Amino acid sequence: MTLDSGLAAQAGETAAAASDAGAYRCEAGRPWPLGATPRDGGVNFAVFSGAAQKVEICLFDGTGTRESQRIALPCRSDNVWHGFVPGLQAGALYGLRVHGPYEPESGLRCNPAKLLLDPYARALDRPLRGAAWQYAYTLGNPDQDLQPDPVDNAAGAAKCIVVDSRFDWGDDAPPATPMSRSVFYEVHVKGFTKQMNDVPEALRGTYAGLATEPAIAHLKRMGVTAVELLPVHAFNDERRLVDLGLGNYWGYNTVGFFAAEPRYASRPGVDEFKSMVKALHAAGLEVILDVVYNHTAEGNHLGPTVCFKGIDNGAYYRLAPDPRYYVDFTGTGNTVDASNPATLRLVMDSLRYWVQEMHVDGFRFDLAPAIGRNGAGEFDHRAPFLAAVAQDPVLCKVKLIAEPWDIGENGYQVGGFPPGWSEWNGRYRDTVRDFWRSSEGAIRDFASRLCGSADIYAYSGRDPTASVNCITVHDGFTLHDLVSYNDKHNEANAEENRDGESHNRSWNCGAEGDTRDPEVLALRERQKRNFLATLLVSRGVPLLLGGDEMSRTQGGNNNAYCQDNGVSWIDWERAGRNDQLIEFVRALIALRNELPVLRQNSWLTGEESEDGARDIGWYSVWGQDMTQEEWDDPAVRCVAALLDGRCADEPGPTVLLAFNASRDAVTFTLPPQPEGTPPWQLRVDTARGHLGPHEADSIEAGGQLELQSHAMAVLVQAGGA
């Protein structure tokens, strides 16, 4: 169906009034760059739409509530509508109206009564909050027969801001930290400083707050090299959550691929975000963005229309054989079609914008297989998106990290991405959790994960830094909750505890949730140190969940995506009570930097060199080489690994790692060493915390080391530093 004359008349009433009072004329302009670009004393607009019959730019007054003028873009070049408006300046508020057919049965959903966001908008004047104005249809009979809603929604809709990109970057330069020396810290812009009393109140929870000295001082104290920010692209709160008094705290519901989320800004525009990046760079910290190009906030066929649906639904989304519906590889109701040239251009332009204009240092791609699928919907190394990234001269200089799974067919792609990509290693997370909760048969897989997961990544020619190792991330239990709960407790999410993962591979150490039992509490603290120490001695790139270093808890909620409150925000008073754990993390990162064999970016072989050295040797508690029978025995939960510093590309001290995941204390006989070998220094014992290089903790080669149940140790060859 197309809009009938009545609807067209209603949609045009305010346009006629605005046009009479309008102060701007429009010239032909250019079809590039897409979006709103200040130049030559005016603003050039360019909008892609193959579905449109007319595209209008709607200008608004400074409050964003009154539409002052509509300007029809006069030219169409290869499905790009464009025009130049002399005299218009940066700071102007605008939106789009796209005229064309409303035929859901043909995959077309144009409705000029609805103000739309420019896909290339650099900034928005307000956050998006799910409401009735976002829906472009009314339900017919039957309820799948959608009719275009004639009600104009401009007053409540978010407006785009014309942005002047000029900014004084000074001597800003990317830290360019090698992956082998990187330690990532996953953190939420708002949640990190919202309760940090040392940050000025007006800046808490903002980009500017993250750039303050107290926030940066904590990051520097620990020694992390990069912040990996949960989504900062503009996103929408689902109407269901808004009606429940909740919101989409994590932000994995994006719709503005160029616009920084305005709710994290203390002032409008983009300069605050740029200033944050500049300050973090000055402190030697990289900025990695968690980006969501696999789907948008517009949901399924009954979802809102705020941008792409109303501009060119069939170009931006993968439509089902019945084009009223969407292909859903993401679990959100839609999938962005990155195999479409116009959509691929949007994604690539967005990525380059954040590198070149906003100076970020890399990206973590949410549900990355969904955008790595070809036109037939199959994951493919030669899919348009992966091929475009592989040859891009800008993106080859930044860090590219995949979340390597979606819910589509063949969607679990851990190890499946091509060279040039790193991946969140879900198998590392699962194996390390299983090992430390004393699961049977975990020892062999644990050894592989500790060494960088060669079985997953080496075959494709990638190095250990292809594996981004994590124990906990935003999605799931925090570290404290991982050792405190066997079951999820998500009642606050108002989904009757049905949401979130039920198989967490967690262990509460003997009591569910809060307890005063001193033995349980001591074991939990030891388990936290075990997980953190394992993570930071493993080959690959360690990823810490923000707040784990201070025992942040979500009360057992393992899916706190909608908890924009104290459940999710970092409790800095708790940090003061957990200073020993923060110091433990700091010492571990410092030890990793000190010992080259812990961050070596090459695969271990275990083969002897001409001088008899092995890059790695695996030993039983008896100090003898692990036998095949011991590797295969499901009851074995103790092992030691000797990493010979002479075999590293950067020679350094030899390191011995000893692990006891059993429920009893064990005594390790340390492996034999050549005569005259210096003694070992016990640098870490998770039953005691970080020890440091003290003479009292010296053990001769071939001596013995007693390890408490559920504990590990790091020993360093004295004199090798």
N, C-alpha and C positions, 0 to 999 in steps of 0.2 A: 504494500500500500504506500501511497505518497500522502503528504499532508494535504488535507482538503483546503478549500478556500477559506473556510471559517478559521481553522487553526492558523493558516498562514496570515490571516488578517490580525488575529490576536498576537501572534509572535512579532508582527511588524509595527504594532501601535507605538510601543515605546521607541522603536527605531526611528519612526518618522518624527516624533517629537524631538528626539535627540539630534537628528540630522538638521532640523531647522535651527537649533541653537549651536550647531557644531562649529568649531573654529579651525578645523584642520581639513586640508585637501589631501588627496592621495595620488602619487605618481606611480609609474610602472615598477620601479625598483628592480631588485635582483632576486633570482631564485636561490641564492646562496649568501651567506650561510643560513641554515634553517634557524627559526626562532626570531626573536626581536633583537636587532643589532643597532646600537647607536652609531651613526656615521654622518659626516657631511652636514651637520646641523639638523639632523632629524633622526628617524628610526626606520630601519628596513625590517619588514615582516615577511617571513616565508614559512609556509605551512604545507606539509605533504598531505594530500588526500586524493586517492583515486575514486572515492565514492561520492565526493561532494559535487553539487551543482553550483554552489556559491559558498564562499567563506568570508565571514565578517570579523573584523577586529572591533571589539567593544571597549571603549575607554570609559573610565570611572573617575569620580572626584576623589579627593584625598582620603575620604573616609572609607572608600570601597563599597559604599552602599547605593550610590546614585549613578546610574548609567548616563554619561554626558554626551556620547556620540557613538554611532556605528559607522564603520568604514568598510565598504566591500573591497576586498583585494581585487584589483582590476585585471591582473594577468595570471595566466596558468601556463606553466612550462613543464612538460613531462610530469604532470600530476603534482607539481609544486605551485601553490597559489602564493602570489607575492605582490608587494606594493611598498612604496616609500612615502612616509609621512613627514614632510618638512616641518620643522619647528617643534616637533615632539621631543621630549627630553628624557634622560634617564630618571627613574623614579616614578614614571607614569604607571598607573594600574590598568590592566587590560585582561580580557578574556576572549574566547573564540565562540562564534556561533557558526555551525556548519549546516548548510541547507542541502538536503538530498533525500533519497528515498528511505522510508522506515518500513523495511520488509524483513523482519527476523527470519522468515522462511527462506530468504535468499542470503542471509548473513549480513544484512544492512540495517543499521540502527541510528540513522541521522535524525536529529530532532532539534531544530533551531530555537525552540523554547528553552533549551538548557544551555547555560553558560559552561564552556569547557576550558580546561587548562591547556595551555600550549605545551606539547610534549617536550619542547626545548626551553621552557621557562627556567631562568636562572635563579629566581627567588619567588616566594609566595608571601602574600601579605598577612596570612593567618594559618594556623594549623587546620587540617581537615578532620572533622568529627562527623561520624555517620549520622545522617538525619534524613527526613523524608525528602528534602529538596534534591538529594543526590540521585533520585530514581527517575528515569526518563520514560517510564511506561505506566500504564494502568492495566490491571488484569481484566481480560474479557471473559467470555464463557465458551469453552472451558478455561480453566485457570492458566493454561499454557498459551492462550491466544492473547498475546501482548498488543496493546494499543498505545500509540504515542500519547504521553501526558502533555496537555497543552499549557500547563501552568508555568509561567516564567519564574525561574529560580535565581535570577541574577543577584538579588539582594542578599541572599544568604551564602552564595557560592564564594569560595576562595578566589582571589584575584592574583594574576601574575604581575611581577614587577619588572619593568625594563631596567636592566642593570648595566652600569658602566664598569667595565672589567678592570680599569686602571687601579693599581695598588702598588705601594712602595715595598717591594720585597727586599730591598737593601742587598745584603750579601748572602741571602738565603741560598742554601745548597742542600741537596738531599744527603743524609748521612751515608747512604749507600753501604749499609752494613752487609757483609757477605752472609748468605744464608747459614753457613756453617758456624758463624759467630752470633746468630740471632737468637733472641729469647723473646717470644711474643707474649703479650699481656692482653687478654680479651676483656674489654671493659665497655660499659654503657656511659655515654657522655653525661647524661643526667644523673644516673645512679651513683657515679663515682664521687661527685662533690656535693650532692644535694644535702647531705648531713655533715659536711666537713666544716666545722666551726671556724677554722682558720681562714676560710675563704669568705670574702665579703658577702653578706647575705644576698645582695642583688645579683651576684654572679653565680651563686650555687646552682648546679644543675645545668650550666650553660657551656657553650664552647669557650667563652672567656674564662669560666671557672676552671676548666681543665688546663688552661694556659697559665694559671696563677702559680706563684712560687711554691706554696704548700703542696699543691697537687703534683707538680713536677718533682718536688723534693722526695716524695714518697716513691715515685717511679725510679728516680736516680738512686735512692738508697738501696732498693732491691737489686738494681743492675740490669733490669730488662732493657731491651734495645728497641722495642716497637710497641705501640699501642694498636691493638686491632679493635676498631670501634664497631659496635653493633650498628645496624643501619642508620645512616644519617640522611639518606634521600628522603624527601617529603613523603609522608605516608598518611593513610586514613585509618581512623579508629572505626572498626566495624560497628554498625548500628546496634547489633545485638549487645555488644559490650557496653556501648554508651547507655542503652536502656537499663543495663544492670548496674550502672554507676562505676563501670570499669573502663579500661582503655587498652590499646595495643602497645604495651610498654616496650617490647622488644623492637617493634617497628618493621617486622617482616611482612609489610602490607603496603609496599611503596607504590607511588604513582608518578613521582617527579624525579626523573633520572638525572636531572641537572641541578635541581634545587635542594639546598640544604634544609633539613627539617626546621621550620621556624620556631617550634616550641622550645628548642634548645638555644635560641639566640636571645640575648638581652637587648638587641636592637635589630631593626630590619636590614636586609641586604646580605652581602656575602663577605664583607670585610672582616667580620668577627671570626668566621671560620678560617679565613686566610691568616689572620693574626694568630689563631691557635696553632696552625701548622707551623708558622714561622717560629713561634716560641718553643714548640716541641723540637723542631729541627735544631734550634740554637742550643738546646740541651742534649743534642746527640740522639734524639729519639725519632724513629720513623713513625709514619702514620699509615696504617693499613685500613681500608674501608671494607666492611662487610656489605656486599652489594647484592641486590635481588632483581635480576633481569629475567628470571624464569617465569614469573607471573606478575600480575599487578593487583591493586586493591579493588578492581572492578568486579571480581568474583565471577560467578556463573551467569547463566541466562537470566536469573532473577536478581542479579547484583546491581550495584549502583552504576551510573554513567557519569564520570567526572572528566574523562579525557579520551582515551583511545577508542572506546566503543563508539562514541558519537562522531569520531573523525573518520576512521576507516576500519571498522570492526574486523573485516576479513583479511586485512593486511597485517594487522598487529597481533592477531590471535590465531592459534590453531583451532579451526572449526571442525566439528564432528561431521560425519556423512550427512546427517540432518543438520544443516547450518544454523538452526535455532540454538544449538547446543555447542559446547566447547570440549575439546580434548583436554583432559586433565592429568598431566604427568606429575603434578605438584601437590595435590590434595587441597588446593585452595579454590578450585572451581574453574580456573583457566590456565593456559600455558601460552606464554609469549612465543610467537613464531619467528625465531631468529634465523630461519632459513629464507624468509622473505627479504628481498634486497633492501626495501625501505626500512624495515624493522632492524635488520642487521646494521644498517647505516646509523640508526638511532643509537643502538647499543655501543657501537664503536666510537661514534662521536662523543657519547657520554664518557666513556672510559678515557679517551684522550683529553677531554675537557678537565676531568678531575686531576689528571697528571700535569697537563701543561698550564692550566689556569689556577688550579687550587693546590698544586705542588704535592699531592699525596704520593706515597711511595709504593703502593701496591693494593691488591684487592683479594678478598676472600669471596668466592662466588657461591652463593646459596644455591643448593640443589643444582649443581653445575651440569649434570648430564642432560637436564631439560633443555638447556641452550646449546648443548653439544650434539643435538639430534639433527639429522638431515631432513629433507623434504618429506621423506616417507615416515618420519618419526622414529628412526633407528639411531642409536648412539653410534657415532662414526668419527674417527680421527680426521676425516676429510670433510666433515660437516662444515657448512659455511662459516659459522662462528669460530670454530677451532682453526680453520684454515686462515681466516682473516687475522686472528691474533698472532698466528705463527709468523706471518710476514710483516707485521706492523712495526715500523721503525721506532715508534714511541713506546709501545707496550713491551717491547723486548728489553727495555731498561728497568722495568719495575717487577715487583714480586707478584706472581700469579698463583693463587692457592684455590683449589677446588674443594668444595664439599661434594665428595664423589658419589652421591646417590640421589635418586628421586624415586617416585613410586610407580613409574612406568615400567613396561616390559624391559628386562635386562638393565634395570636402573641402578643396580649396585655395582659401581665401577671403581672400587678401591683398587689402585694399581692400573687402572685402565686409561688414564690420561696420558697424552704424548709428552715427549721431552720438552722442557721449558716450564712445565707445571709441577707444583708441589700439591700435596693433598692432605686433608685431614685424614689421619689413619685410624679409622674406626676399629680395625682389628687390633691395633696397639692398645687402645682404650679397653677393649673387652678382655684381651689376654691378661693385661697387667691387673685388672680388677679381679679376674678369676684366680690368678696366682696368689694374690695377697689375701684372698678369702679362703685359701687352702683347697681350691677345687682340685679334683683328681685329674691327672694327666695334663697339667698345664705347663710342665717344665720345659718341654721342647719348644713349644710355641713362644714361651716367655723368652727363651734364649734368642730366638729369631728377632723378636721385637726389640730386645735390648740392643741388638747389633744393627738396627736400621731397617729391618724387614727386606733383606735382599730377595727373599722368595717372592715378594710382591713387586719390587721395583727394578731389580737389576736386569731382568730379561729385556726391558725396553730401553736399556742404555742410560737409565737415570742413576743418580747418586743417592746416598743416604738422605740428603736434604730434600729429596722428594717426599719424605715422610715427615709431616707435621704431627708430632706426638702429643697426645693430650690424655689426661685422666678424666677431667671434668671440663665442660663448656657451659655456655648459657643454657643450653637445652638439656635438662636433666638435673640430678642432684648436684649441689655444691660439694666440695671435698668434706666439709664437716658433716653434711647430711649423708654422704656416701658411707661414712663409718658409724652413723647413728640411727639409720632407718633401714629396715628390710623392705618396707612397703612405702609407696607414695601416699601423700596426704594432701590432695589437691582440692579439698572441699571448698576453699575460698574462691575457686575459679567458677563456681556455680554450674558445674557440669556433673554433679553427683559422683565425683572422683573417677569418672570414666576416661578423662583425658590424660595424656602423658603416658610414657612407657611403663609397662608393668614389670618387665624383666630388666632390672637395673644392675644386676651383678653386684649388689651392695651387701654389706654385712654390718649389723648394728652392734657387734661386739658383745652381745649378751643382754641388751635391754633396748626396747624400742623408744627412741626419742630421748627426752631429757631424763637424766638419772643423777643420783648422788653417790652411786656405787663407785668407790675409789678405784677398784680393779678395772671396771669397765671404762672409766674415764681415762685411766693410764693407758689402756690398750688402744683406745681411740686416738689418743695423741700420738702414740707410737705408729699406728697405721697411717695417720696423716703424714708423718715424717717419712714412712716407707714409700708412700706414693710420690711425694715430692722428690725424694732422693732418687728413686728409680727414674722418674721423668728427666731429671737433670744429669744423669750419668748415661742416658741412652743416646745412641747415635741418631741423628736426625735433628729436627728443629723443635725444641720444647715450646709448648703453648700453655701458659698459666691462665686459669680463670680468675678474673679480678675479684679480690676479696678472699680467695682461698688461703692466702698467706696470713690472714687474720681470723680464720675460722668463721667466715661469713656463713650464716644459716638462713634457709628459707622455710624453716619449720617442717621439713619433709616434703615441701611442694617441689615436684620435679618438672613442672611446666608453668612457671610463673610469668608467662608471656603477657598476661593481662593485669599484673600486679604492679602498678605504678605507685608504689608506696613503700613503707618500711620493710615489707617482705623482700623486696628486690634491692633497695638502696643499700649501699655499704654503710655499716654502722661503725663510725669512727671511734665511738666509746669502746666498742668491742675490740678495736684495734689496739687500744691502750692496754687491754687485758691480755692480749696475745702477742706482746712484743717479742717474746722468745721465739715464736714461730716465724714472725717476720724476719728476725735475725737469722734464723735457720735457713730460710729461703735465700737471704742475702749471701750467706756464707757458701751455700751450695752453688749459686751462680758464679761467685768469685772463684770457687774451686774448679768449676767447669772452664772458666777462662784461663786458669792457671795450668791446667793439664791438657795438652794437645790431644792425647789419645781419646779423650772424652768427646771431642768435637771434630774428630777426623772425618773428612768427607770422602771416604773411599771404603770399599767393601772389605770385610775381614775374610780371610781364607783359612786360617789355622794351619797353613803349610809351613814347614821349616825352611828357613833360608840357609845359605851355605855355612853361616856361623852358628847354626842350630837355633836361632831365634824364631819364635812364632808370634805373629801379630796378636793372636788370641789363643789361649788354652783354657779348656773347661775341666774343672776338678770337682771331685766328690768331697764329702766332709773328711775323708781319710787322706786327702792331699794327693790322691792318685787321679790320673786321667779318667774322666767319665766313660763308662763302658756303654755299649749299645743296650745292654739289659737295663742299666740305670736310666738311660734316656727313655726307654719304653715302659718303665715301671710306673704305673699311675700313682703309686704311694710316695714317690720321691718328691720332696718339696724343698730340698736344700741343694745349692750349687754355688760354685765359686768360678769367677772368670778372671784370668790374668791377661791384662793388656800390656804388651811389651812396648815401652816407649821408644826403643831403638828402631822399631818398624814403622813408626809414624813418619809422614811426609815432613812434619815439623817435629824433630826428635825432642823428647822430654822425658819426664819421670815415668817409670813403670807403675801401673795401678792394679790393685787386686780388689775385686768386688765380691763380697760374700753375702748370700741371701739365705735366710731361714724363714720360710713361710709355714713351718709346721707349728703345732700347738705345744711343743716342748722346747726347752733350751737344748742347744747342741754345741759341741766343741769341734771346731774346724782345725784340722792339721794343715798348716799352710804349705803350699807346694814347695818342693825342693828347689834350691837355686844354686848356681855355680859357686864354688868356694870363693870367698872374699866379697860376696854380694852384700851391700849395705842392708841393715835391718829395715823392717817395715815400720812406718809410722801410721798409727790409727788416726785417721782424720775425721771420720764420721762413724758413729754408732747410733743408730736411730733409737736404741733403748735409752741412750743418754743425751742425744742431741749432737751438735757440732762440737768437736773436741779441739781442733787446731793442732799444729805440729809441736807437741810437747814430748820431751824425753821420756816422761812417765808412761807414755802410750807407745813405746817402742817395742817391737816384737821381732826376734831373730827369724831369718828364713828357716822354714821347717818347724817353727814353733807352733803354739796353739792359740786359738782365739775362741773364746766362749761367746756365743750369741744367744740372747734371750729369745723366747718364742716370738714369732712375728717381728723380726728385726733384720736389719742389714747393716753392712759395714763397708767403708771405703778405706783402703790402706794404700799408702804411697811409699815407694822405695826412697828411703832417706838418701840424701846426697845426689839425687838425680835431677833436682830442679836447676 
